[in-house]
Amino acid sequence: MTSKLAGAIGDGAFKVLLGTALAVSPAFGSLFGVPAWLMVVTGSAVLISGTVEIAYAHRRSMATCVRLMFAYDIGWTVATAVALGVAWLGSTAGGEIWAGYQAVASLAFAVLLLRAPASAAPATPSAAPVQPSTPDTTAGEPAP
C-alpha cells in the first residue's frame, strides 16, 4: 500500500468518524448555532463522502484522489475562515456557512470520485497464445 493510498483511506476514515459524530450528537448543532436537522444532514453527507473515499480510493488514480482531497480541504479551510470571521463579527451565520459547505462539498467530492475514470489496470500478459519459436534451419542458405 502506497503512502498516498494510506492517506486517502485515512482521510476517508476521518470523514466517517466526523460525519458520524456530527449526525448523532445534538451538541454539535448547539455548538455551531445551527438547527439539529442541519447537523444531521451535514453529518450524513460527510459520512457518505468518507465511505465513498474508502471504497474507491484504490479504484481511482491517486492523482485524481489527491486533487479532490486538496480541493476539498482548501475549501474547508476557506469556509472555516469565513465562518469564524462572520462569527467574530457577531453574526450567527458562521455555523450555517461551515455546515453548508461540509454538506455540499462532501456530496460533490463523493460524486466526482464516483464519476472519475477507473485507474488503469495493471499490465497483464496478452491472452493471445504464444507461438513457440522454431530454430532457423536455413542459416547460411540464400533467401529464395
Backbone hydrogen bonds in HBPLUS format (Angstrom, degrees):
<---DONOR---> <-ACCEPTOR-->    atom                        ^
c    i                          cat <-CA-CA->   ^        H-A-AA   ^      H-
h    n   atom  resd res      DA  || num        DHA   H-A  angle D-A-AA Bond
n    s   type  num  typ     dist DA aas  dist angle  dist       angle   num
A0006-ALA N   A0002-THR O   2.97 MM   4  6.24 162.4  2.00 150.1 155.3     1
A0007-GLY N   A0003-SER O   2.84 MM   4  6.01 147.3  1.94 139.3 148.8     2
A0008-ALA N   A0004-LYS O   2.88 MM   4  6.16 152.7  1.95 147.4 154.2     3
A0009-ILE N   A0005-LEU O   2.93 MM   4  6.18 161.2  1.97 153.0 157.9     4
A0010-GLY N   A0006-ALA O   2.82 MM   4  5.97 153.9  1.89 144.0 152.1     5
A0011-ASP N   A0007-GLY O   2.81 MM   4  5.98 151.6  1.89 144.6 152.4     6
A0012-GLY N   A0008-ALA O   2.96 MM   4  6.18 156.0  2.02 143.3 149.8     7
A0013-ALA N   A0009-ILE O   2.86 MM   4  6.12 152.8  1.93 145.6 153.4     8
A0014-PHE N   A0010-GLY O   2.93 MM   4  6.18 154.7  1.99 146.7 153.2     9
A0015-LYS N   A0011-ASP O   3.04 MM   4  6.33 156.2  2.10 145.5 151.8    10
A0016-VAL N   A0012-GLY O   2.91 MM   4  6.22 151.1  1.99 147.5 155.8    11
A0017-LEU N   A0013-ALA O   2.99 MM   4  6.28 163.9  2.02 151.5 155.0    12
A0018-LEU N   A0014-PHE O   2.82 MM   4  6.03 168.6  1.83 155.9 159.6    13
A0019-GLY N   A0015-LYS O   2.74 MM   4  5.70 163.4  1.77 146.3 152.1    14
A0020-THR N   A0016-VAL O   2.96 MM   4  6.04 158.3  2.01 144.3 150.3    15
A0021-ALA N   A0017-LEU O   2.98 MM   4  6.19 163.5  2.01 148.5 153.2    16
A0022-LEU N   A0018-LEU O   2.84 MM   4  6.07 165.4  1.86 157.6 161.6    17
A0023-ALA N   A0019-GLY O   2.93 MM   4  6.00 154.8  1.99 145.6 152.6    18
A0024-VAL N   A0020-THR O   3.02 MM   4  6.10 151.4  2.10 151.4 157.5    19
A0025-SER N   A0021-ALA O   3.08 MM   4  5.72 145.4  2.20 146.4 151.5    20
A0028-PHE N   A0025-SER O   3.34 MM   3  6.03 149.6  2.44 115.2 120.2    21
A0031-LEU N   A0027-ALA O   2.85 MM   4  5.99 151.1  1.94 148.4 157.9    22
A0032-PHE N   A0028-PHE O   2.93 MM   4  6.06 157.0  1.99 150.8 154.8    23
A0033-GLY N   A0029-GLY O   2.88 MM   4  5.83 113.1  2.34 132.3 149.6    24
A0034-VAL N   A0029-GLY O   2.84 MM   5  5.00 155.7  1.89 150.3 151.9    25
A0038-LEU N   A0035-PRO O   3.10 MM   3  5.53 129.8  2.36 107.3 119.2    26
A0039-MET N   A0036-ALA O   3.09 MM   3  5.18 119.1  2.47  97.8 112.7    27
A0040-VAL N   A0036-ALA O   2.99 MM   4  6.33 150.4  2.08 151.2 160.1    28
A0041-VAL N   A0037-TRP O   2.96 MM   4  6.21 160.5  1.99 148.1 152.9    29
A0042-THR N   A0038-LEU O   2.83 MM   4  5.97 164.9  1.86 147.1 152.1    30
A0043-GLY N   A0039-MET O   2.78 MM   4  5.77 165.1  1.81 143.7 148.9    31
A0044-SER N   A0040-VAL O   2.92 MM   4  5.99 155.4  1.98 142.7 149.7    32
A0045-ALA N   A0041-VAL O   2.98 MM   4  6.20 157.1  2.03 149.1 155.0    33
A0046-VAL N   A0042-THR O   2.96 MM   4  6.24 163.5  1.99 157.0 161.2    34
A0047-LEU N   A0043-GLY O   2.87 MM   4  5.99 155.8  1.93 146.5 153.8    35
A0048-ILE N   A0044-SER O   2.92 MM   4  6.12 158.1  1.96 148.0 153.4    36
A0049-SER N   A0045-ALA O   2.97 MM   4  6.17 162.7  2.00 148.3 153.2    37
A0050-GLY N   A0046-VAL O   2.95 MM   4  6.17 162.8  1.98 150.9 154.8    38
A0051-THR N   A0047-LEU O   3.01 MM   4  6.18 157.2  2.06 147.3 153.6    39
A0052-VAL N   A0048-ILE O   2.95 MM   4  6.18 164.2  1.97 156.2 160.0    40
A0053-GLU N   A0049-SER O   2.91 MM   4  6.10 157.3  1.96 148.0 155.0    41
A0054-ILE N   A0050-GLY O   2.98 MM   4  6.20 161.3  2.02 149.2 153.1    42
A0055-ALA N   A0051-THR O   2.99 MM   4  6.16 163.7  2.02 149.2 154.1    43
A0056-TYR N   A0052-VAL O   2.85 MM   4  5.86 150.9  1.93 152.6 159.2    44
A0057-ALA N   A0053-GLU O   2.95 MM   4  5.46 132.0  2.18 144.3 149.7    45
A0059-ARG N   A0056-TYR O   2.96 MM   3  4.97 146.8  2.07 103.0 113.7    46
A0119-SER N   A0059-ARG O   2.86 MM  60  5.73 164.0  1.88 133.1 136.3    47
A0065-CYS N   A0061-SER O   3.07 MM   4  6.45 165.2  2.09 152.8 156.7    48
A0066-VAL N   A0062-MET O   2.80 MM   4  5.90 166.9  1.82 154.0 157.4    49
A0067-ARG N   A0063-ALA O   2.99 MM   4  6.11 161.2  2.03 144.7 150.2    50
A0068-LEU N   A0064-THR O   2.98 MM   4  6.17 164.4  2.00 153.8 157.8    51
A0069-MET N   A0065-CYS O   2.88 MM   4  6.08 163.0  1.91 151.6 156.7    52
A0070-PHE N   A0066-VAL O   2.83 MM   4  5.93 159.1  1.87 149.4 155.6    53
A0071-ALA N   A0067-ARG O   2.94 MM   4  6.14 166.2  1.96 150.7 154.1    54
A0072-TYR N   A0068-LEU O   2.93 MM   4  6.06 165.2  1.95 150.1 154.6    55
A0073-ASP N   A0069-MET O   2.86 MM   4  5.99 164.9  1.88 150.2 154.6    56
A0074-ILE N   A0070-PHE O   2.88 MM   4  6.04 154.6  1.95 150.9 157.8    57
A0075-GLY N   A0071-ALA O   2.97 MM   4  6.14 164.4  2.00 148.4 153.0    58
A0076-TRP N   A0072-TYR O   2.83 MM   4  6.08 151.4  1.91 146.0 155.0    59
A0077-THR N   A0073-ASP O   2.95 MM   4  6.13 157.6  2.00 143.0 148.2    60
A0078-VAL N   A0074-ILE O   2.94 MM   4  6.24 163.9  1.97 154.6 158.6    61
A0079-ALA N   A0075-GLY O   2.77 MM   4  5.92 169.0  1.78 155.0 158.7    62
A0080-THR N   A0076-TRP O   2.87 MM   4  5.97 155.8  1.93 146.6 153.6    63
A0081-ALA N   A0077-THR O   2.93 MM   4  6.14 159.8  1.97 147.5 153.1    64
A0082-VAL N   A0078-VAL O   2.87 MM   4  6.12 164.8  1.89 156.5 160.5    65
A0083-ALA N   A0079-ALA O   2.84 MM   4  5.95 161.2  1.88 146.0 152.0    66
A0084-LEU N   A0080-THR O   2.85 MM   4  6.03 159.3  1.89 149.8 155.4    67
A0085-GLY N   A0081-ALA O   2.90 MM   4  6.09 156.5  1.95 145.6 152.6    68
A0086-VAL N   A0082-VAL O   2.85 MM   4  6.08 161.2  1.88 154.8 159.4    69
A0087-ALA N   A0083-ALA O   2.92 MM   4  6.09 159.9  1.96 146.0 152.0    70
A0088-TRP N   A0084-LEU O   2.80 MM   4  5.94 153.0  1.87 146.3 154.3    71
A0089-LEU N   A0085-GLY O   3.05 MM   4  6.28 140.5  2.22 140.6 150.3    72
A0091-SER N   A0086-VAL O   3.15 MM   5  5.66 151.9  2.24 158.1 149.5    73
A0090-GLY N   A0087-ALA O   2.94 MM   3  5.12 156.6  1.99 105.9 113.1    74
A0097-ILE N   A0093-ALA O   2.90 MM   4  6.15 152.6  1.98 156.2 164.0    75
A0098-TRP N   A0094-GLY O   3.06 MM   4  6.32 167.2  2.08 152.5 155.1    76
A0099-ALA N   A0095-GLY O   2.87 MM   4  5.96 170.6  1.88 150.7 153.9    77
A0100-GLY N   A0096-GLU O   2.81 MM   4  5.66 153.8  1.88 137.4 146.0    78
A0101-TYR N   A0097-ILE O   2.95 MM   4  6.10 158.6  1.99 146.7 152.2    79
A0102-GLN N   A0098-TRP O   3.01 MM   4  6.27 167.9  2.02 152.6 155.9    80
A0103-ALA N   A0099-ALA O   2.99 MM   4  6.22 161.3  2.03 151.1 155.5    81
A0104-VAL N   A0100-GLY O   3.04 MM   4  6.19 176.7  2.04 156.0 156.9    82
A0105-ALA N   A0101-TYR O   2.77 MM   4  5.66 162.2  1.80 158.1 163.7    83
A0106-SER N   A0102-GLN O   3.00 MM   4  5.66 150.6  2.09 133.2 141.7    84
A0107-LEU N   A0103-ALA O   3.29 MM   4  6.39 161.6  2.33 140.9 145.5    85
A0108-ALA N   A0104-VAL O   2.94 MM   4  6.15 158.2  1.98 150.6 157.6    86
A0109-PHE N   A0105-ALA O   2.82 MM   4  5.92 158.4  1.87 146.9 152.7    87
A0110-ALA N   A0106-SER O   3.03 MM   4  6.27 162.3  2.06 146.3 150.6    88
A0111-VAL N   A0107-LEU O   2.96 MM   4  6.16 164.2  1.99 150.8 154.9    89
A0112-LEU N   A0108-ALA O   2.90 MM   4  6.04 168.1  1.91 154.3 157.8    90
A0113-LEU N   A0109-PHE O   2.93 MM   4  6.08 155.6  1.98 149.8 156.7    91
A0114-LEU N   A0110-ALA O   2.91 MM   4  6.08 156.6  1.97 147.3 154.1    92
A0115-ARG N   A0111-VAL O   2.91 MM   4  6.09 151.0  2.00 149.1 156.9    93
A0116-ALA N   A0112-LEU O   3.02 MM   4  5.98 120.6  2.38 135.2 148.3    94
A0141-GLU N   A0138-THR O   2.93 MM   3  5.43 166.1  1.95 137.0 139.7    95
